[in-house]
Amino acid sequence: MKKFKLVGVLVLLSIFTRSAYAQCAKFEPPDGTAILIMGQDLGSLGGSASPNNNGYIENVGGPVPGGVTTYLSIPSLAGMTSITNYGGGDICAQCITDNTLYKNSVLAVGLYLVGELANINNGTRDGVLLQLANWIKGRSQPVFLRIGYEYDGSWNNYNAAAYKLAYKRIVDKMRLAGVSNCAYVWQGSGYSNDTTYLKQWYPGDDYVDWMAYSHFKYASNGSGEIALARSHQKPLMIAEATPRGDIITTGYSWDGWFGPLFQHIQNNKDVIKALAYINANWNAQPMWIGQGWGDTRVQNNATIKTKWLAEISSSFWLNASPTLFQTLDCDANQIEDTSVNSINIFPNPSNGEINIALPFLEEIKEISISDINGKEIYNSSDYSNINLKINLNENISAGVYVVNIALRSGAFSKQKIIVF
């Protein structure tokens, strides 16, 4: 490489508070925030063409939610590109992503696998998986794919070994197809606190971006999934939440379910990073009649609606905004310790040295520098000086370099340096 001669150095620095994990997960919100997701059908959500224009959006108001829920199933993928209805309201994933109202909202997709595990595992559904992969790739929004949601629910009758293989095959096919805008979600029912039991279905850390569970009036509080999320250092989504029963229309108080739900989230905000609420009149949907789900639309109780709006308008909740996707961009916001304030470059044109001042407030474990292709040009560890300087006595050409810094606390940062 030619001798390094500096005309100017630009440091591209992005500071974001993250969890204490070694690295943040795909689309994980910054600490102290969570994504608000609404669903679970077009009519319940609102904001679409008639007859799906008398839902949450029209009757609750407030900010547009940060995410929208929908459902797909293998093998038909019905409801992906056009409206379908199984008796639980109109669903249409592309109707949501094409709707300018939700252009700044993520999409949460429940992927139904009941009766299809064997067909997925033997490759029969590979063509369908490719269709799904190509469709997801075509979206401009981040997608959360809840693969075989409520895997431990007796109503799904999944075999644990077959489920894990199917989950992994789906993720492998997505990756092979080049899908990059999708986070893979492992969702339990929320009923079990037995982590050993739940782990029978666990596909592995390399395949799970997020964990999740359902939170209903008569279900558990997801204690098993919460414990697993902490032990595996994964963000957690409450992927389905609704106060089962007619508690809204019969005057049930905020403190009967909503207040405890939001307190539960605050008590576990180190891992709970998203809430998907189902704002539906279940009694009017043929699929659910007689099952006791009731009417859970917050707009049907004035007190609950007022308190709901106050809650979801707080700074804790991430709603739709032009900057939401940037906020959820883990790769761009991979600072995990607020004591990492800056990297200052002080080049010496006479000898090609780059002196990097690192004003950390705690000890550094390891520093490495690589070029844009990943070739390492510097590595050292066990630093203790607060104002350490690295001297790179190298012949460095103009280009992009990456400084990776690991702190003893487990925090990690990645910085780009452009050398002109």
C-alpha positions as CSV (number, residue, x, y, z in Angstrom):
1,M,0.0,0.0,0.0
2,K,1.1,3.5,-0.6
3,K,2.5,5.6,2.2
4,F,-0.3,7.2,4.2
5,K,-0.6,10.9,3.5
6,L,-3.5,12.6,5.2
7,V,-5.5,15.3,3.6
8,G,-8.4,14.9,6.0
9,V,-10.0,12.4,8.3
10,L,-13.8,12.2,8.9
11,V,-15.1,10.2,11.8
12,L,-18.6,8.8,11.3
13,L,-19.9,8.5,14.9
14,S,-23.3,7.4,16.0
15,I,-24.0,7.3,19.8
16,F,-27.0,5.3,21.0
17,T,-27.6,3.9,24.4
18,R,-28.0,0.1,24.1
19,S,-28.3,-2.8,26.5
20,A,-25.3,-4.3,28.3
21,Y,-25.3,-7.2,25.8
22,A,-22.2,-7.8,23.7
23,Q,-24.1,-6.6,20.7
24,C,-27.7,-5.5,20.1
25,A,-30.2,-7.7,18.3
26,K,-31.8,-7.1,14.9
27,F,-34.1,-4.1,15.1
28,E,-33.7,-3.9,18.8
29,P,-34.8,-0.5,20.2
30,P,-32.5,1.5,22.4
31,D,-32.7,0.9,26.2
32,G,-35.6,2.6,27.8
33,T,-37.8,2.3,24.8
34,A,-40.1,-0.2,23.2
35,I,-42.1,-0.5,19.9
36,L,-45.9,-0.2,20.0
37,I,-47.5,-2.6,17.5
38,M,-51.2,-2.8,16.8
39,G,-53.4,-5.3,15.1
40,Q,-54.4,-7.9,14.3
41,D,-56.7,-7.4,11.2
42,L,-57.3,-4.5,8.8
43,G,-60.7,-3.7,10.3
44,S,-59.4,-3.6,13.9
45,L,-56.5,-1.4,12.8
46,G,-58.3,0.9,10.5
47,G,-56.7,3.4,8.1
48,S,-57.5,1.3,5.0
49,A,-60.2,1.5,2.4
50,S,-63.8,0.7,3.3
51,P,-64.9,-1.4,5.1
52,N,-61.7,-1.3,7.0
53,N,-61.8,2.3,7.9
54,N,-63.5,2.3,11.3
55,G,-60.8,0.9,13.6
56,Y,-58.1,2.0,16.0
57,I,-56.8,4.8,13.8
58,E,-60.2,6.4,13.3
59,N,-61.5,6.0,16.9
60,V,-58.5,6.3,19.2
61,G,-56.3,8.8,17.5
62,G,-52.9,9.6,18.9
63,P,-49.7,8.6,17.1
64,V,-49.7,6.0,14.3
65,P,-48.3,2.9,15.9
66,G,-44.7,1.9,15.4
67,G,-45.8,-1.5,14.0
68,V,-48.7,-3.4,12.5
69,T,-49.6,-7.1,13.0
70,T,-50.7,-9.5,10.3
71,Y,-50.7,-13.2,9.6
72,L,-49.7,-15.7,6.9
73,S,-49.7,-19.4,6.6
74,I,-47.8,-22.1,4.9
75,P,-48.4,-23.2,2.1
76,S,-50.9,-20.8,0.7
77,L,-49.4,-17.5,1.8
78,A,-53.0,-16.2,1.5
79,G,-53.2,-12.6,2.7
80,M,-49.7,-11.8,1.6
81,T,-50.4,-9.8,-1.6
82,S,-54.2,-9.5,-1.5
83,I,-57.0,-9.5,1.1
84,T,-58.2,-12.8,2.6
85,N,-60.5,-13.5,5.5
86,Y,-60.6,-16.8,7.5
87,G,-63.3,-15.4,9.8
88,G,-61.1,-13.3,12.0
89,G,-61.2,-10.1,9.9
90,D,-59.6,-9.1,6.6
91,I,-55.8,-9.6,6.5
92,C,-53.4,-8.3,3.8
93,A,-49.7,-7.8,4.4
94,Q,-49.1,-5.8,1.3
95,C,-52.1,-3.6,1.8
96,I,-50.3,-2.5,5.0
97,T,-46.9,-2.0,3.5
98,D,-48.4,-0.2,0.5
99,N,-50.4,2.1,2.7
100,T,-48.6,5.5,3.1
101,L,-50.1,5.8,6.6
102,Y,-47.9,2.9,7.7
103,K,-44.8,3.7,5.7
104,N,-42.9,4.4,8.9
105,S,-44.2,1.4,10.8
106,V,-42.6,-2.1,11.1
107,L,-44.5,-5.2,10.1
108,A,-45.0,-8.1,12.5
109,V,-46.0,-11.3,10.7
110,G,-47.3,-14.4,12.5
111,L,-46.4,-17.4,10.3
112,Y,-48.8,-20.3,10.9
113,L,-47.1,-23.7,10.4
114,V,-49.7,-26.1,11.8
115,G,-49.8,-29.4,9.8
116,E,-46.8,-28.3,7.7
117,L,-43.7,-29.2,9.7
118,A,-43.0,-32.4,7.7
119,N,-43.5,-30.7,4.4
120,I,-41.2,-27.9,5.3
121,N,-38.5,-30.2,6.6
122,N,-38.6,-32.5,3.5
123,G,-38.2,-29.5,1.2
124,T,-41.7,-29.7,-0.3
125,R,-42.4,-26.1,0.7
126,D,-39.0,-24.6,-0.4
127,G,-40.7,-22.9,-3.3
128,V,-43.2,-21.3,-1.0
129,L,-40.4,-20.1,1.3
130,L,-38.7,-18.5,-1.6
131,Q,-41.9,-16.6,-2.5
132,L,-42.1,-15.4,1.1
133,A,-38.4,-14.4,1.1
134,N,-38.7,-12.5,-2.1
135,W,-41.8,-10.7,-0.9
136,I,-40.1,-9.7,2.4
137,K,-37.0,-8.5,0.5
138,G,-39.3,-6.2,-1.5
139,R,-40.6,-4.4,1.6
140,S,-39.1,-1.0,2.6
141,Q,-40.0,-1.7,6.2
142,P,-38.3,-3.9,8.8
143,V,-40.2,-7.2,9.2
144,F,-40.6,-9.3,12.4
145,L,-41.3,-12.9,11.3
146,R,-42.9,-14.9,14.2
147,I,-42.2,-18.4,13.0
148,G,-44.7,-21.0,14.2
149,Y,-46.0,-18.7,16.9
150,E,-47.1,-20.2,20.3
151,Y,-44.9,-23.2,19.5
152,D,-45.7,-24.8,22.9
153,G,-49.4,-24.3,22.7
154,S,-51.3,-27.6,22.9
155,W,-53.7,-26.3,20.2
156,N,-50.9,-26.3,17.7
157,N,-49.7,-29.8,18.5
158,Y,-46.1,-29.2,17.3
159,N,-43.5,-31.8,17.8
160,A,-40.5,-30.1,19.4
161,A,-37.8,-31.7,17.2
162,A,-39.7,-31.2,14.0
163,Y,-40.6,-27.6,14.9
164,K,-36.9,-26.7,15.5
165,L,-35.9,-28.2,12.2
166,A,-38.7,-26.3,10.4
167,Y,-37.8,-23.0,12.1
168,K,-34.1,-23.4,11.2
169,R,-34.9,-24.4,7.6
170,I,-37.2,-21.3,7.2
171,V,-34.4,-19.0,8.5
172,D,-31.8,-20.7,6.3
173,K,-33.9,-20.3,3.2
174,M,-34.5,-16.6,4.0
175,R,-30.8,-16.0,4.5
176,L,-29.9,-17.9,1.3
177,A,-32.3,-15.7,-0.6
178,G,-30.6,-12.6,0.7
179,V,-33.3,-11.3,3.1
180,S,-31.7,-8.6,5.2
181,N,-34.7,-6.7,6.5
182,C,-36.2,-9.4,8.7
183,A,-35.8,-10.3,12.4
184,Y,-36.7,-13.9,13.3
185,V,-38.9,-14.3,16.3
186,W,-39.4,-17.3,18.6
187,Q,-42.8,-17.0,20.3
188,G,-44.1,-19.1,23.1
189,S,-47.6,-19.1,24.5
190,G,-46.7,-17.3,27.7
191,Y,-48.3,-20.0,29.9
192,S,-45.2,-21.8,31.2
193,N,-42.6,-20.8,33.7
194,D,-40.6,-24.0,33.1
195,T,-37.6,-22.9,31.0
196,T,-36.3,-26.5,30.6
197,Y,-39.6,-27.4,29.1
198,L,-39.6,-24.4,26.7
199,K,-36.1,-25.0,25.6
200,Q,-37.2,-28.2,23.9
201,W,-38.4,-26.0,21.1
202,Y,-35.4,-23.6,21.0
203,P,-33.7,-23.5,17.6
204,G,-30.6,-21.9,19.0
205,D,-29.1,-18.4,19.4
206,D,-27.9,-18.2,15.8
207,Y,-31.5,-18.6,14.6
208,V,-33.4,-16.4,17.1
209,D,-33.2,-12.6,16.9
210,W,-36.1,-12.0,19.3
211,M,-38.0,-14.1,21.8
212,A,-41.7,-13.5,22.4
213,Y,-44.9,-14.6,24.2
214,S,-48.6,-14.0,24.4
215,H,-50.1,-12.1,27.3
216,F,-53.8,-12.5,27.9
217,K,-56.0,-12.1,30.9
218,Y,-56.0,-15.7,31.9
219,A,-52.5,-16.6,30.7
220,S,-49.3,-16.5,32.7
221,N,-47.1,-13.4,32.6
222,G,-44.5,-15.0,30.3
223,S,-42.1,-15.7,33.2
224,G,-40.5,-18.6,31.3
225,E,-39.8,-16.5,28.2
226,I,-38.6,-13.6,30.3
227,A,-36.1,-15.8,32.1
228,L,-34.9,-17.3,28.8
229,A,-34.6,-13.9,27.2
230,R,-32.3,-12.7,30.0
231,S,-30.2,-15.9,30.0
232,H,-29.8,-15.8,26.2
233,Q,-29.4,-12.0,26.0
234,K,-32.3,-11.6,23.5
235,P,-34.9,-8.8,23.3
236,L,-38.4,-9.9,24.0
237,M,-41.7,-9.0,22.3
238,I,-45.2,-9.4,23.8
239,A,-46.4,-10.5,20.4
240,E,-50.1,-10.9,21.2
241,A,-51.8,-9.0,24.1
242,T,-55.5,-8.6,24.8
243,P,-57.6,-8.6,28.0
244,R,-59.7,-11.6,27.2
245,G,-63.3,-11.1,28.0
246,D,-65.7,-8.2,27.9
247,I,-63.8,-6.2,30.3
248,I,-63.9,-3.0,28.3
249,T,-67.5,-2.8,27.5
250,T,-68.6,-3.9,31.0
251,G,-66.7,-1.0,32.6
252,Y,-63.7,-3.0,33.8
253,S,-61.2,-0.6,35.3
254,W,-57.8,0.4,33.9
255,D,-56.3,-1.2,37.0
256,G,-57.9,-4.6,36.2
257,W,-55.6,-5.4,33.3
258,F,-54.0,-2.5,31.4
259,G,-52.3,-0.9,34.3
260,P,-50.7,-4.2,35.5
261,L,-49.7,-4.9,31.9
262,F,-47.7,-1.7,31.5
263,Q,-46.3,-2.1,35.0
264,H,-45.2,-5.6,34.0
265,I,-43.4,-4.2,31.0
266,Q,-41.7,-1.5,33.1
267,N,-40.6,-4.2,35.6
268,N,-39.0,-6.1,32.8
269,K,-38.0,-3.3,30.4
270,D,-34.4,-4.6,30.3
271,V,-35.7,-7.4,27.9
272,I,-39.3,-6.4,26.9
273,K,-38.7,-4.2,23.8
274,A,-42.1,-4.4,21.9
275,L,-45.8,-4.8,22.7
276,A,-48.4,-5.9,20.1
277,Y,-51.9,-5.1,21.3
278,I,-55.0,-6.7,19.6
279,N,-57.6,-4.0,19.5
280,A,-60.5,-6.1,18.2
281,N,-64.2,-6.8,18.6
282,W,-63.6,-10.6,18.7
283,N,-67.4,-11.2,19.3
284,A,-68.1,-9.9,15.7
285,Q,-65.6,-12.3,14.1
286,P,-67.0,-15.7,13.2
287,M,-63.7,-17.4,14.0
288,W,-63.9,-16.3,17.7
289,I,-67.6,-16.3,18.5
290,G,-68.3,-18.2,21.7
291,Q,-64.7,-18.4,22.8
292,G,-64.8,-15.7,25.4
293,W,-62.5,-13.2,23.8
294,G,-65.0,-10.3,24.0
295,D,-64.5,-6.8,22.8
296,T,-61.0,-5.4,23.5
297,R,-61.2,-2.1,21.6
298,V,-59.8,0.6,23.8
299,Q,-62.0,3.2,22.2
300,N,-65.1,1.6,23.7
301,N,-64.3,2.8,27.2
302,A,-63.6,6.5,27.7
303,T,-61.4,6.1,30.8
304,I,-59.3,3.4,29.3
305,K,-59.0,5.3,26.0
306,T,-57.7,8.4,27.9
307,K,-55.2,6.5,30.0
308,W,-54.1,4.5,27.0
309,L,-53.3,7.6,25.0
310,A,-51.4,9.1,27.9
311,E,-49.3,5.9,28.2
312,I,-48.5,5.2,24.6
313,S,-47.7,8.9,23.9
314,S,-44.9,8.8,26.5
315,S,-41.2,8.8,25.4
316,F,-40.9,5.1,26.3
317,W,-43.0,4.0,23.3
318,L,-41.7,4.1,19.8
319,N,-44.5,5.0,17.4
320,A,-44.3,5.7,13.6
321,S,-41.9,8.4,12.6
322,P,-39.5,9.2,9.8
323,T,-36.6,8.3,12.1
324,L,-38.0,5.0,13.5
325,F,-36.2,2.7,11.2
326,Q,-32.9,4.5,11.8
327,T,-33.5,4.2,15.5
328,L,-34.0,0.4,15.1
329,D,-30.8,0.0,12.9
330,C,-28.6,-2.0,15.2
331,D,-25.7,-2.0,12.8
332,A,-25.6,1.7,12.6
333,N,-26.2,2.3,16.3
334,Q,-23.9,-0.3,17.9
335,I,-22.7,1.8,20.8
336,E,-23.5,0.0,24.0
337,D,-22.0,2.2,26.6
338,T,-22.7,5.9,27.0
339,S,-19.1,6.5,28.4
340,V,-17.9,6.0,24.8
341,N,-18.2,9.5,23.7
342,S,-15.8,9.9,20.7
343,I,-12.9,8.7,18.7
344,N,-10.5,11.5,17.8
345,I,-8.0,11.1,15.0
346,F,-4.7,12.9,15.2
347,P,-2.6,12.0,12.1
348,N,1.0,12.7,11.7
349,P,1.6,13.2,7.9
350,S,5.3,13.0,8.3
351,N,5.5,9.4,9.4
352,G,2.1,7.9,8.6
353,E,1.1,7.4,12.2
354,I,-2.6,7.6,13.3
355,N,-3.0,8.4,17.0
356,I,-6.4,7.5,18.3
357,A,-7.4,9.0,21.6
358,L,-9.9,6.9,23.5
359,P,-11.4,8.8,26.4
360,F,-13.2,5.9,28.1
361,L,-14.4,6.0,31.7
362,E,-13.7,2.3,32.2
363,E,-11.1,-0.2,31.2
364,I,-10.7,-1.4,27.6
365,K,-10.6,-5.2,27.0
366,E,-9.6,-5.3,23.3
367,I,-9.2,-3.1,20.3
368,S,-8.8,-4.2,16.7
369,I,-8.7,-2.2,13.4
370,S,-9.6,-3.8,10.1
371,D,-10.1,-2.6,6.5
372,I,-13.5,-2.6,4.9
373,N,-13.0,-6.2,3.7
374,G,-12.4,-7.4,7.2
375,K,-8.6,-7.8,7.0
376,E,-7.2,-7.0,10.5
377,I,-4.3,-4.5,10.5
378,Y,-4.1,-4.0,14.3
379,N,-5.1,-5.9,17.4
380,S,-4.2,-5.4,21.1
381,S,-5.9,-6.1,24.4
382,D,-5.8,-5.4,28.2
383,Y,-5.6,-1.7,28.1
384,S,-6.1,0.3,31.3
385,N,-5.1,3.9,30.5
386,I,-8.1,6.2,30.2
387,N,-6.5,8.4,27.5
388,L,-4.8,5.6,25.6
389,K,-3.3,6.4,22.2
390,I,-2.8,3.8,19.5
391,N,0.1,4.3,17.1
392,L,-0.4,2.7,13.8
393,N,3.1,2.6,12.2
394,E,1.7,1.2,9.0
395,N,1.7,2.2,5.4
396,I,-2.0,2.9,5.0
397,S,-3.8,3.8,1.9
398,A,-6.9,6.0,1.6
399,G,-10.1,4.1,2.3
400,V,-12.5,3.0,5.0
401,Y,-11.3,1.4,8.2
402,V,-13.3,0.0,11.1
403,V,-12.2,0.3,14.8
404,N,-13.7,-2.3,17.1
405,I,-13.6,-1.7,20.8
406,A,-14.6,-4.1,23.6
407,L,-14.9,-3.0,27.2
408,R,-14.5,-5.2,30.2
409,S,-18.1,-4.6,31.0
410,G,-19.1,-6.4,27.9
411,A,-20.1,-3.2,26.0
412,F,-19.0,-3.0,22.4
413,S,-18.6,-0.3,19.8
414,K,-17.8,-0.1,16.2
415,Q,-16.6,3.1,14.4
416,K,-15.9,3.8,10.8
417,I,-12.9,6.0,9.8
418,I,-12.7,7.3,6.3
419,V,-9.1,8.2,5.3
420,F,-8.8,10.6,2.3
